Amino acid sequence: MGNPVVRIFKVIEYLAASEDWVSLRTMAREVELDAATVYRILSSMKEIGYVRQHPVDSRYRLTLKIASVSARVLDKVQLRQVAHPIMEELTSLTNETSHLAILDGCEFVYIHKVDNHQAVRMRSRVGQRGQLHSTSIGKSILASLPEGDLNEILSCIDFRPVTPNTITNRTRFLEHLDLIRKQGYAIDDEENEVGIRCIGAPIFDHACRVAGAVSISGWTITVTRERVPLLAAQVLNASRKISQDYGFFEAEQMGVTPGKGGD
């Protein structure tokens, strides 16, 4: 078992299955590793908050930090499952590719995609990362964040021009976010790729926090400016359906404002 990552996960899995605090010697014997190796793994995990050591007898157990990581992964899977039928309907109505994405640091990540039936399809793929300032998905997420979170993310965004249409001035970008908040959706008007126009809207969870965004993307010859109002209404309808199925409806009934939910 020479792979250090394998050794680490052996320890994690053993601790996760244990119902009580576990001693170093017992753990080393059960996972078939020498005590020094297990001690180094536990010390590193303790340093970053994934393991707690008993103050009296020095035994170990996992903290709830590992549960919070698992919960975030499960949330993403659940969001994808909730969104899938609604995205299929959106793609069917518009004949444009629909995307689902979540915020990840200072970028977003596509977690689902439903292709249209056109001959030439979007090059995007699940797992692909994207810029926040030049896309409809990114802008709709940013416009829905609490002010503190927004400022923190904006500080790490490089407002570089992806195309000649990209907004690169922070003040102008903030004004643009105000418009997005008022209309409820964002447009990427060839700002991320010349010839491609996208419309996105945010998705909220049960606590009124932005959970991600849904969008449609297409060539400018099909996503024409004349079609934007109708397509935007369809994207907004899809985002509301996903949000409600994801638990937002109940929070909405309590009069909570999106983006102002709990921590």
C-alpha positions as CSV (number, residue, x, y, z in Angstrom):
1,M,0.0,0.0,0.0
2,G,2.6,2.5,-1.1
3,N,0.2,5.2,-2.4
4,P,0.0,7.9,0.4
5,V,-3.5,9.0,-0.8
6,V,-4.7,5.4,-0.4
7,R,-3.3,5.3,3.1
8,I,-5.0,8.5,4.1
9,F,-8.4,7.3,2.9
10,K,-7.9,4.0,4.6
11,V,-7.7,6.0,7.9
12,I,-10.6,8.2,7.0
13,E,-12.9,5.2,6.1
14,Y,-11.9,3.4,9.3
15,L,-12.7,6.4,11.5
16,A,-16.0,7.0,9.7
17,A,-17.0,3.4,10.4
18,S,-16.0,3.6,14.1
19,E,-18.7,4.3,16.6
20,D,-16.4,5.6,19.3
21,W,-13.0,7.2,19.9
22,V,-10.1,5.0,18.6
23,S,-6.6,4.6,19.8
24,L,-3.6,5.0,17.5
25,R,-2.4,1.4,18.1
26,T,-5.8,-0.1,17.4
27,M,-6.2,1.9,14.2
28,A,-2.8,1.1,12.9
29,R,-3.5,-2.6,13.5
30,E,-6.9,-2.5,11.9
31,V,-5.8,-0.6,8.7
32,E,-2.6,-2.6,8.5
33,L,-0.2,0.3,8.6
34,D,2.7,1.0,10.9
35,A,1.9,3.3,13.9
36,A,4.3,6.1,12.7
37,T,2.5,6.4,9.4
38,V,-0.9,6.5,11.0
39,Y,0.3,9.1,13.5
40,R,1.6,11.4,10.7
41,I,-1.8,11.1,8.8
42,L,-3.8,11.8,12.0
43,S,-1.5,14.8,12.9
44,S,-2.1,16.3,9.4
45,M,-5.8,15.7,9.6
46,K,-6.0,17.2,13.1
47,E,-4.1,20.3,11.9
48,I,-6.7,21.0,9.2
49,G,-9.7,20.2,11.4
50,Y,-10.8,16.8,10.2
51,V,-9.8,14.9,13.3
52,R,-10.2,15.6,17.0
53,Q,-8.0,14.0,19.7
54,H,-9.4,13.2,23.1
55,P,-7.9,15.4,25.8
56,V,-7.6,12.6,28.4
57,D,-6.6,9.4,26.6
58,S,-5.4,10.8,23.2
59,R,-7.8,8.6,21.2
60,Y,-9.1,10.0,17.8
61,R,-12.3,10.5,15.9
62,L,-13.5,12.4,12.9
63,T,-15.0,15.9,13.3
64,L,-18.1,17.1,11.6
65,K,-16.0,18.9,9.0
66,I,-15.9,15.7,6.9
67,A,-19.7,15.7,7.1
68,S,-19.9,19.2,5.7
69,V,-17.8,18.3,2.8
70,S,-20.0,15.3,2.0
71,A,-23.1,17.4,2.4
72,R,-21.9,19.9,-0.2
73,V,-21.2,17.0,-2.7
74,L,-24.6,15.6,-2.0
75,D,-26.2,19.0,-2.5
76,K,-24.6,19.3,-5.9
77,V,-25.9,15.8,-7.0
78,Q,-29.3,16.6,-5.7
79,L,-29.4,19.9,-7.5
80,R,-28.5,18.1,-10.8
81,Q,-31.3,15.6,-10.2
82,V,-33.8,18.3,-9.4
83,A,-32.8,20.4,-12.4
84,H,-32.6,17.7,-15.1
85,P,-36.3,17.3,-16.1
86,I,-36.7,21.1,-16.1
87,M,-33.6,21.6,-18.2
88,E,-34.9,19.0,-20.7
89,E,-38.1,20.9,-20.9
90,L,-36.2,24.2,-21.4
91,T,-34.1,22.8,-24.2
92,S,-37.2,21.3,-25.8
93,L,-39.0,24.7,-25.7
94,T,-36.0,26.8,-26.9
95,N,-34.1,24.3,-29.0
96,E,-31.0,25.7,-27.4
97,T,-28.4,24.0,-25.1
98,S,-29.1,24.4,-21.4
99,H,-26.5,24.4,-18.7
100,L,-26.5,24.1,-14.9
101,A,-23.5,25.5,-12.9
102,I,-22.4,26.2,-9.4
103,L,-20.0,28.6,-7.9
104,D,-16.5,27.3,-7.1
105,G,-14.1,29.9,-5.7
106,C,-13.7,32.6,-8.3
107,E,-15.1,30.6,-11.1
108,F,-18.1,28.4,-11.9
109,V,-18.3,24.7,-12.8
110,Y,-20.8,23.1,-15.1
111,I,-22.5,20.2,-13.3
112,H,-25.1,19.3,-16.0
113,K,-25.8,20.0,-19.6
114,V,-28.7,19.1,-21.9
115,D,-27.8,19.4,-25.6
116,N,-30.2,20.7,-28.3
117,H,-30.9,18.9,-31.6
118,Q,-29.1,21.3,-33.8
119,A,-26.4,20.1,-36.2
120,V,-23.6,22.2,-34.4
121,R,-23.6,21.8,-30.7
122,M,-22.0,23.8,-27.9
123,R,-18.4,22.8,-27.0
124,S,-19.1,23.0,-23.2
125,R,-18.8,19.9,-21.1
126,V,-19.7,18.9,-17.5
127,G,-16.8,19.6,-15.2
128,Q,-15.6,22.5,-17.3
129,R,-14.8,25.7,-15.4
130,G,-15.8,29.2,-16.6
131,Q,-15.3,32.9,-16.0
132,L,-17.8,34.7,-13.8
133,H,-17.5,38.2,-15.4
134,S,-18.0,37.2,-19.0
135,T,-20.9,34.7,-18.9
136,S,-24.6,34.8,-18.2
137,I,-24.3,32.0,-15.6
138,G,-21.5,33.7,-13.8
139,K,-23.1,37.1,-13.8
140,S,-26.5,35.8,-12.6
141,I,-24.7,34.1,-9.7
142,L,-22.7,37.2,-8.8
143,A,-25.8,39.4,-8.9
144,S,-27.5,37.2,-6.4
145,L,-24.7,37.0,-3.8
146,P,-24.7,39.0,-0.5
147,E,-22.6,42.1,-0.7
148,G,-19.7,40.8,1.4
149,D,-19.4,37.6,-0.6
150,L,-19.7,39.5,-3.9
151,N,-16.9,41.9,-2.9
152,E,-14.6,39.0,-1.8
153,I,-15.1,37.3,-5.2
154,L,-14.7,40.4,-7.2
155,S,-11.4,41.1,-5.6
156,C,-10.0,37.9,-7.1
157,I,-11.5,38.3,-10.6
158,D,-9.2,39.3,-13.3
159,F,-11.4,41.5,-15.5
160,R,-9.6,40.6,-18.7
161,P,-11.2,40.9,-22.1
162,V,-12.3,37.5,-23.3
163,T,-13.8,39.0,-26.4
164,P,-14.1,42.7,-27.5
165,N,-17.6,42.7,-25.8
166,T,-16.4,41.7,-22.3
167,I,-17.0,44.2,-19.5
168,T,-13.6,44.9,-18.1
169,N,-14.3,47.9,-15.9
170,R,-15.3,47.0,-12.3
171,T,-17.5,50.1,-11.8
172,R,-19.4,49.4,-15.0
173,F,-19.6,45.8,-14.1
174,L,-21.3,46.6,-10.7
175,E,-23.8,48.8,-12.6
176,H,-24.4,45.9,-14.9
177,L,-25.1,43.6,-11.9
178,D,-27.7,46.1,-10.7
179,L,-29.5,45.7,-14.0
180,I,-29.4,42.0,-13.7
181,R,-30.9,42.1,-10.2
182,K,-33.8,44.2,-11.5
183,Q,-34.6,42.1,-14.5
184,G,-33.8,38.7,-12.8
185,Y,-31.6,37.3,-15.6
186,A,-28.3,37.9,-17.2
187,I,-27.2,38.0,-20.8
188,D,-23.8,37.1,-22.2
189,D,-23.9,39.0,-25.5
190,E,-20.8,37.5,-27.2
191,E,-18.8,38.5,-24.1
192,N,-17.3,35.0,-23.6
193,E,-17.2,33.8,-27.2
194,V,-17.8,35.6,-30.4
195,G,-20.9,34.2,-32.1
196,I,-22.4,32.8,-28.9
197,R,-25.2,34.5,-26.9
198,C,-26.4,33.1,-23.6
199,I,-29.2,33.9,-21.1
200,G,-28.9,32.8,-17.4
201,A,-30.8,33.1,-14.2
202,P,-30.0,32.2,-10.6
203,I,-31.2,29.2,-8.6
204,F,-31.9,29.5,-4.8
205,D,-32.0,26.9,-2.1
206,H,-34.3,26.5,1.0
207,A,-32.4,29.2,2.9
208,C,-32.6,31.7,0.0
209,R,-29.0,31.4,-0.8
210,V,-27.9,31.3,-4.4
211,A,-27.2,27.6,-5.2
212,G,-26.2,28.0,-8.8
213,A,-27.6,29.1,-12.1
214,V,-29.3,27.7,-15.2
215,S,-28.8,29.1,-18.7
216,I,-29.4,28.5,-22.4
217,S,-26.6,29.0,-24.9
218,G,-26.8,29.3,-28.7
219,W,-25.4,30.8,-31.8
220,T,-26.4,34.4,-32.4
221,I,-28.2,33.3,-35.6
222,T,-30.7,31.4,-33.4
223,V,-30.5,33.3,-30.1
224,T,-31.3,36.6,-31.8
225,R,-31.8,39.8,-30.0
226,E,-35.5,39.7,-31.1
227,R,-35.9,36.3,-29.4
228,V,-34.2,37.4,-26.1
229,P,-37.3,38.6,-24.3
230,L,-39.2,35.3,-24.9
231,L,-36.1,33.1,-24.2
232,A,-35.4,35.1,-21.0
233,A,-38.9,34.5,-19.8
234,Q,-38.4,30.8,-20.4
235,V,-35.1,30.7,-18.6
236,L,-36.6,32.6,-15.7
237,N,-39.5,30.2,-15.5
238,A,-37.0,27.3,-15.5
239,S,-34.9,28.8,-12.7
240,R,-38.0,29.4,-10.6
241,K,-39.2,25.8,-11.0
242,I,-35.7,24.4,-10.1
243,S,-35.5,26.8,-7.1
244,Q,-39.0,25.7,-5.9
245,D,-38.2,22.0,-6.3
246,Y,-34.9,22.7,-4.5
247,G,-36.8,24.1,-1.5
248,F,-36.9,27.8,-2.2
249,F,-40.7,28.0,-2.3
250,E,-41.0,27.4,1.4
251,A,-38.4,30.0,2.3
252,E,-40.0,32.5,-0.1
253,Q,-43.3,32.1,1.7
254,M,-41.6,33.4,4.9
255,G,-40.7,36.6,3.1
256,V,-37.0,36.1,3.1
257,T,-35.1,38.0,0.4
258,P,-32.9,35.9,-1.9
259,G,-29.2,36.4,-1.1
260,K,-30.0,37.4,2.4
261,G,-30.4,33.9,3.8
262,G,-28.5,32.2,6.6
263,D,-24.8,31.4,6.7
